[in-house]
């Protein structure tokens, strides 16, 4: 199914609050509440948005009002612990576990909270992993994860090299077809990526979303990982199941260095997705403030300012709707670019 930029960004807006996108691992600290969770807020206990900013105090308050610790919610039967792990809420996760949450509860896809703590929800938090594992979480996460996957996730290069030398399957795939190389790229562990590549890991292996490890490096802004993958021949412009190339992801997330590395590595500056949107369209369509440096870098790299998406819009047409850019030098440059 064709997915437009606006549709994808709507989905990604859920990620934006917790991604992101820094090259450091996120260590989420407990947040002191300003007031107790209201009864109306606790009515959202089994809904995704409740957990985006949930604190340990919110957990305790809602449980005190009668919220069920292992209640199921959402389309796929997630428990509160699934949501807390997905959003990377360490303190809320610990509070749930302290109150007796089932650490290995499976949703309707057979996946446990630990699966989402591996970064499959977008957040990469060592604290969440440790908290769940210390509480007895099954390392497979219900998603077919192996010890080699966890070596990649945790950045355990020496252990990973040892397992490879002992015959571990370097391209072992979880149920989502995520390999150790996918996870190493997602978490930004350059040394692990290099060890896997030394062991002849498949560089362009795809998961169920048709995303290669390069996508995760671009999405998260892990420039060193991205360069390592490109150096061994990773395809720069291969589309995922939404028709997006890695350059679209780097542009929309504002990762300037990663974007430049992709362009230096041969990425097509005007690569199109299924809605005929270029990375320049993506860069000016972000829900947050437009990253001026990213847009200028794309234009400097030869991006076509007159390119029209499936709605007939140029990047200028999109940018001029943003109050942030009204009367700006960038808007003038985009206008000039479309008139060339």
HUCOR-V290798 format. One record per residue. N is the residue number from 1. RES is the residue in one small letter. PHI is phi in whole degrees, -180 to 180 (NA if undefined). PSI is psi in whole degrees, 0 to 359 (999 if undefined). NEAR is the number of other C-alpha atoms within 8 Angstrom. Layout:
n->N res->RES phi->PHI psi->PSI near->NEAR
n->N res->RES phi->PHI psi->PSI near->NEAR
This chain:
n->1 res->x phi->NA psi->136 near->3
n->2 res->x phi->-69 psi->134 near->7
n->3 res->x phi->-122 psi->121 near->10
n->4 res->x phi->-78 psi->166 near->8
n->5 res->x phi->-59 psi->316 near->10
n->6 res->x phi->-64 psi->322 near->7
n->7 res->x phi->-66 psi->315 near->8
n->8 res->x phi->-64 psi->318 near->9
n->9 res->x phi->-69 psi->328 near->10
n->10 res->x phi->-61 psi->317 near->8
n->11 res->x phi->-65 psi->320 near->8
n->12 res->x phi->-74 psi->341 near->8
n->13 res->x phi->-62 psi->333 near->9
n->14 res->x phi->-66 psi->329 near->8
n->15 res->x phi->-76 psi->330 near->10
n->16 res->x phi->-61 psi->328 near->8
n->17 res->x phi->-68 psi->336 near->8
n->18 res->x phi->-117 psi->345 near->11
n->19 res->x phi->-84 psi->57 near->9
n->20 res->x phi->155 psi->271 near->9
n->21 res->x phi->-107 psi->88 near->9
n->22 res->x phi->-107 psi->163 near->8
n->23 res->x phi->-87 psi->355 near->8
n->24 res->x phi->-89 psi->154 near->4
n->25 res->x phi->-70 psi->145 near->9
n->26 res->x phi->-87 psi->124 near->8
n->27 res->x phi->-112 psi->100 near->7
n->28 res->x phi->-84 psi->121 near->10
n->29 res->x phi->-94 psi->155 near->6
n->30 res->x phi->-60 psi->140 near->9
n->31 res->x phi->-108 psi->127 near->7
n->32 res->x phi->-72 psi->125 near->6
n->33 res->x phi->-75 psi->150 near->8
n->34 res->x phi->-88 psi->339 near->4
n->35 res->x phi->-160 psi->162 near->4
n->36 res->x phi->-66 psi->152 near->8
n->37 res->x phi->-63 psi->133 near->10
n->38 res->x phi->-78 psi->154 near->6
n->39 res->x phi->-55 psi->322 near->8
n->40 res->x phi->-66 psi->324 near->6
n->41 res->x phi->-66 psi->320 near->9
n->42 res->x phi->-67 psi->342 near->11
n->43 res->x phi->-65 psi->343 near->7
n->44 res->x phi->-93 psi->11 near->9
n->45 res->x phi->-49 psi->322 near->11
n->46 res->x phi->-103 psi->26 near->13
n->47 res->x phi->-119 psi->150 near->9
n->48 res->x phi->-56 psi->313 near->8
n->49 res->x phi->-68 psi->334 near->7
n->50 res->x phi->-57 psi->321 near->11
n->51 res->x phi->-88 psi->352 near->13
n->52 res->x phi->-59 psi->321 near->12
n->53 res->x phi->-124 psi->21 near->7
n->54 res->x phi->-65 psi->141 near->11
n->55 res->x phi->-111 psi->171 near->13
n->56 res->x phi->-62 psi->322 near->14
n->57 res->x phi->-64 psi->321 near->11
n->58 res->x phi->-59 psi->317 near->12
n->59 res->x phi->-62 psi->311 near->12
n->60 res->x phi->-63 psi->318 near->9
n->61 res->x phi->-64 psi->316 near->10
n->62 res->x phi->-70 psi->322 near->13
n->63 res->x phi->-63 psi->324 near->10
n->64 res->x phi->-67 psi->335 near->7
n->65 res->x phi->-91 psi->3 near->8
n->66 res->x phi->109 psi->4 near->6
n->67 res->x phi->-62 psi->142 near->10
n->68 res->x phi->-89 psi->130 near->6
n->69 res->x phi->-62 psi->324 near->11
n->70 res->x phi->-114 psi->29 near->9
n->71 res->x phi->-60 psi->148 near->9
n->72 res->x phi->-103 psi->143 near->9
n->73 res->x phi->-152 psi->171 near->10
n->74 res->x phi->75 psi->178 near->9
n->75 res->x phi->-67 psi->331 near->5
n->76 res->x phi->-115 psi->19 near->8
n->77 res->x phi->68 psi->45 near->9
n->78 res->x phi->-78 psi->146 near->15
n->79 res->x phi->-92 psi->167 near->14
n->80 res->x phi->-54 psi->326 near->14
n->81 res->x phi->-68 psi->325 near->14
n->82 res->x phi->-58 psi->313 near->12
n->83 res->x phi->-64 psi->315 near->13
n->84 res->x phi->-63 psi->320 near->15
n->85 res->x phi->-68 psi->319 near->15
n->86 res->x phi->-58 psi->316 near->15
n->87 res->x phi->-86 psi->357 near->11
n->88 res->x phi->72 psi->33 near->13
n->89 res->x phi->-92 psi->89 near->16
n->90 res->x phi->-62 psi->310 near->14
n->91 res->x phi->-65 psi->320 near->12
n->92 res->x phi->-65 psi->322 near->15
n->93 res->x phi->-60 psi->312 near->14
n->94 res->x phi->-64 psi->320 near->10
n->95 res->x phi->-64 psi->321 near->11
n->96 res->x phi->-64 psi->315 near->14
n->97 res->x phi->-65 psi->319 near->11
n->98 res->x phi->-61 psi->331 near->7
n->99 res->x phi->-89 psi->1 near->7
n->100 res->x phi->101 psi->18 near->7
n->101 res->x phi->-61 psi->143 near->10
n->102 res->x phi->-75 psi->111 near->8
n->103 res->x phi->-70 psi->333 near->12
n->104 res->x phi->-108 psi->24 near->10
n->105 res->x phi->-61 psi->136 near->9
n->106 res->x phi->-107 psi->141 near->11
n->107 res->x phi->-85 psi->188 near->11
n->108 res->x phi->-70 psi->349 near->8
n->109 res->x phi->-94 psi->2 near->6
n->110 res->x phi->79 psi->19 near->8
n->111 res->x phi->-107 psi->140 near->12
n->112 res->x phi->-97 psi->170 near->15
n->113 res->x phi->-55 psi->326 near->17
n->114 res->x phi->-61 psi->324 near->16
n->115 res->x phi->-57 psi->317 near->13
n->116 res->x phi->-74 psi->336 near->12
n->117 res->x phi->-74 psi->347 near->16
n->118 res->x phi->-77 psi->359 near->12
n->119 res->x phi->108 psi->359 near->14
n->120 res->x phi->-68 psi->345 near->9
n->121 res->x phi->-98 psi->357 near->9
n->122 res->x phi->111 psi->329 near->9
n->123 res->x phi->-88 psi->138 near->15
n->124 res->x phi->-118 psi->100 near->11
n->125 res->x phi->-130 psi->114 near->14
n->126 res->x phi->-62 psi->323 near->10
n->127 res->x phi->-61 psi->320 near->9
n->128 res->x phi->-64 psi->315 near->13
n->129 res->x phi->-58 psi->310 near->11
n->130 res->x phi->-63 psi->318 near->8
n->131 res->x phi->-60 psi->315 near->11
n->132 res->x phi->-71 psi->317 near->12
n->133 res->x phi->-65 psi->320 near->11
n->134 res->x phi->-64 psi->335 near->7
n->135 res->x phi->-88 psi->3 near->8
n->136 res->x phi->98 psi->20 near->7
n->137 res->x phi->-63 psi->138 near->11
n->138 res->x phi->-68 psi->120 near->9
n->139 res->x phi->-57 psi->337 near->9
n->140 res->x phi->-71 psi->339 near->9
n->141 res->x phi->63 psi->9 near->14
n->142 res->x phi->76 psi->359 near->11
n->143 res->x phi->-113 psi->16 near->12
n->144 res->x phi->77 psi->21 near->9
n->145 res->x phi->-72 psi->146 near->13
n->146 res->x phi->-117 psi->174 near->10
n->147 res->x phi->-60 psi->324 near->7
n->148 res->x phi->-67 psi->323 near->11
n->149 res->x phi->-59 psi->315 near->11
n->150 res->x phi->-71 psi->328 near->10
n->151 res->x phi->-60 psi->319 near->12
n->152 res->x phi->-68 psi->318 near->16
n->153 res->x phi->-64 psi->318 near->13
n->154 res->x phi->-88 psi->357 near->7
n->155 res->x phi->74 psi->30 near->10
n->156 res->x phi->-89 psi->80 near->10
n->157 res->x phi->-64 psi->313 near->11
n->158 res->x phi->-62 psi->314 near->6
n->159 res->x phi->-63 psi->320 near->8
n->160 res->x phi->-64 psi->315 near->13
n->161 res->x phi->-61 psi->321 near->10
n->162 res->x phi->-64 psi->315 near->8
n->163 res->x phi->-64 psi->322 near->10
n->164 res->x phi->-64 psi->317 near->11
n->165 res->x phi->-66 psi->335 near->7
n->166 res->x phi->-89 psi->3 near->6
n->167 res->x phi->104 psi->10 near->6
n->168 res->x phi->-62 psi->144 near->8
n->169 res->x phi->-71 psi->110 near->6
n->170 res->x phi->-69 psi->337 near->12
n->171 res->x phi->-107 psi->22 near->9
n->172 res->x phi->-58 psi->136 near->8
n->173 res->x phi->-115 psi->139 near->11
n->174 res->x phi->-75 psi->181 near->11
n->175 res->x phi->-62 psi->333 near->8
n->176 res->x phi->-85 psi->5 near->8
n->177 res->x phi->68 psi->19 near->9
n->178 res->x phi->-78 psi->127 near->13
n->179 res->x phi->-99 psi->170 near->14
n->180 res->x phi->-55 psi->325 near->16
n->181 res->x phi->-67 psi->323 near->14
n->182 res->x phi->-57 psi->311 near->11
n->183 res->x phi->-69 psi->322 near->14
n->184 res->x phi->-62 psi->321 near->15
n->185 res->x phi->-69 psi->318 near->17
n->186 res->x phi->-61 psi->317 near->11
n->187 res->x phi->-86 psi->351 near->10
n->188 res->x phi->79 psi->28 near->11
n->189 res->x phi->-91 psi->92 near->12
n->190 res->x phi->-61 psi->316 near->11
n->191 res->x phi->-63 psi->322 near->8
n->192 res->x phi->-68 psi->317 near->13
n->193 res->x phi->-57 psi->314 near->13
n->194 res->x phi->-64 psi->321 near->9
n->195 res->x phi->-65 psi->319 near->11
n->196 res->x phi->-67 psi->319 near->13
n->197 res->x phi->-67 psi->324 near->10
n->198 res->x phi->-62 psi->330 near->7
n->199 res->x phi->-90 psi->14 near->8
n->200 res->x phi->68 psi->37 near->7
n->201 res->x phi->-63 psi->146 near->10
n->202 res->x phi->-71 psi->118 near->7
n->203 res->x phi->-76 psi->329 near->12
n->204 res->x phi->-107 psi->26 near->9
n->205 res->x phi->-64 psi->142 near->9
n->206 res->x phi->-112 psi->145 near->11
n->207 res->x phi->-93 psi->191 near->11
n->208 res->x phi->-68 psi->343 near->8
n->209 res->x phi->-94 psi->11 near->7
n->210 res->x phi->63 psi->24 near->9
n->211 res->x phi->-95 psi->132 near->14
n->212 res->x phi->-91 psi->168 near->12
n->213 res->x phi->-54 psi->328 near->15
n->214 res->x phi->-60 psi->325 near->15
n->215 res->x phi->-59 psi->316 near->11
n->216 res->x phi->-68 psi->323 near->12
n->217 res->x phi->-64 psi->320 near->15
n->218 res->x phi->-70 psi->315 near->17
n->219 res->x phi->-61 psi->318 near->12
n->220 res->x phi->-91 psi->353 near->14
n->221 res->x phi->76 psi->29 near->13
n->222 res->x phi->-87 psi->86 near->13
n->223 res->x phi->-66 psi->319 near->11
n->224 res->x phi->-63 psi->319 near->7
n->225 res->x phi->-64 psi->315 near->13
n->226 res->x phi->-58 psi->315 near->15
n->227 res->x phi->-65 psi->320 near->11
n->228 res->x phi->-62 psi->320 near->11
n->229 res->x phi->-69 psi->317 near->11
n->230 res->x phi->-64 psi->325 near->13
n->231 res->x phi->-64 psi->336 near->7
n->232 res->x phi->-103 psi->14 near->7
n->233 res->x phi->97 psi->18 near->7
n->234 res->x phi->-59 psi->138 near->10
n->235 res->x phi->-70 psi->128 near->7
n->236 res->x phi->-86 psi->335 near->14
n->237 res->x phi->-118 psi->10 near->10
n->238 res->x phi->-66 psi->131 near->7
n->239 res->x phi->-80 psi->148 near->12
n->240 res->x phi->-89 psi->191 near->10
n->241 res->x phi->-76 psi->359 near->8
n->242 res->x phi->-104 psi->1 near->10
n->243 res->x phi->82 psi->8 near->11
n->244 res->x phi->-88 psi->143 near->13
n->245 res->x phi->-99 psi->163 near->15
n->246 res->x phi->-53 psi->326 near->15
n->247 res->x phi->-65 psi->326 near->15
n->248 res->x phi->-59 psi->314 near->12
n->249 res->x phi->-65 psi->313 near->13
n->250 res->x phi->-62 psi->321 near->16
n->251 res->x phi->-69 psi->313 near->15
n->252 res->x phi->-70 psi->334 near->13
n->253 res->x phi->-91 psi->355 near->10
n->254 res->x phi->76 psi->27 near->9
n->255 res->x phi->-89 psi->90 near->14
n->256 res->x phi->-63 psi->311 near->11
n->257 res->x phi->-64 psi->318 near->8
n->258 res->x phi->-64 psi->320 near->13
n->259 res->x phi->-64 psi->316 near->13
n->260 res->x phi->-65 psi->322 near->9
n->261 res->x phi->-64 psi->321 near->11
n->262 res->x phi->-64 psi->316 near->15
n->263 res->x phi->-64 psi->318 near->11
n->264 res->x phi->-65 psi->332 near->7
n->265 res->x phi->-87 psi->7 near->9
n->266 res->x phi->102 psi->7 near->7
n->267 res->x phi->-65 psi->142 near->11
n->268 res->x phi->-77 psi->120 near->8
n->269 res->x phi->-65 psi->333 near->12
n->270 res->x phi->-111 psi->28 near->9
n->271 res->x phi->-57 psi->139 near->11
n->272 res->x phi->-108 psi->145 near->12
n->273 res->x phi->-94 psi->190 near->12
n->274 res->x phi->-70 psi->347 near->11
n->275 res->x phi->-103 psi->17 near->11
n->276 res->x phi->61 psi->28 near->9
n->277 res->x phi->-92 psi->131 near->15
n->278 res->x phi->-92 psi->169 near->14
n->279 res->x phi->-57 psi->329 near->16
n->280 res->x phi->-66 psi->320 near->15
n->281 res->x phi->-59 psi->316 near->12
n->282 res->x phi->-62 psi->318 near->13
n->283 res->x phi->-64 psi->327 near->16
n->284 res->x phi->-94 psi->358 near->13
n->285 res->x phi->-102 psi->359 near->12
n->286 res->x phi->-58 psi->148 near->11
n->287 res->x phi->-68 psi->334 near->6
n->288 res->x phi->-93 psi->185 near->4
n->289 res->x phi->-58 psi->139 near->6
n->290 res->x phi->-65 psi->134 near->10
n->291 res->x phi->-81 psi->105 near->9
n->292 res->x phi->-61 psi->320 near->7
n->293 res->x phi->-63 psi->320 near->7
n->294 res->x phi->-65 psi->314 near->13
n->295 res->x phi->-63 psi->315 near->12
n->296 res->x phi->-63 psi->322 near->9
n->297 res->x phi->-65 psi->321 near->10
n->298 res->x phi->-65 psi->317 near->12
n->299 res->x phi->-65 psi->320 near->11
n->300 res->x phi->-63 psi->329 near->7
n->301 res->x phi->-83 psi->5 near->8
n->302 res->x phi->97 psi->14 near->7
n->303 res->x phi->-59 psi->142 near->10
n->304 res->x phi->-82 psi->107 near->9
n->305 res->x phi->-71 psi->346 near->14
n->306 res->x phi->-96 psi->0 near->10
n->307 res->x phi->-62 psi->137 near->10
n->308 res->x phi->-113 psi->137 near->11
n->309 res->x phi->-82 psi->188 near->12
n->310 res->x phi->-64 psi->342 near->8
n->311 res->x phi->-95 psi->6 near->5
n->312 res->x phi->79 psi->15 near->6
n->313 res->x phi->-97 psi->139 near->11
n->314 res->x phi->-88 psi->165 near->13
n->315 res->x phi->-55 psi->323 near->14
n->316 res->x phi->-62 psi->318 near->12
n->317 res->x phi->-59 psi->323 near->8
n->318 res->x phi->-75 psi->315 near->12
n->319 res->x phi->-66 psi->326 near->11
n->320 res->x phi->-70 psi->348 near->10
n->321 res->x phi->-81 psi->350 near->6
n->322 res->x phi->-94 psi->124 near->8
n->323 res->x phi->-63 psi->330 near->6
n->324 res->x phi->-57 psi->326 near->6
n->325 res->x phi->-99 psi->0 near->10
n->326 res->x phi->-58 psi->123 near->8
n->327 res->x phi->72 psi->11 near->6
n->328 res->x phi->-84 psi->160 near->7
n->329 res->x phi->-63 psi->326 near->6
n->330 res->x phi->-66 psi->318 near->9
n->331 res->x phi->-63 psi->321 near->13
n->332 res->x phi->-64 psi->321 near->9
n->333 res->x phi->-67 psi->319 near->8
n->334 res->x phi->-63 psi->322 near->11
n->335 res->x phi->-65 psi->316 near->10
n->336 res->x phi->-63 psi->321 near->8
n->337 res->x phi->-66 psi->325 near->10
n->338 res->x phi->-75 psi->340 near->12
n->339 res->x phi->-92 psi->354 near->7
n->340 res->x phi->-73 psi->999 near->5
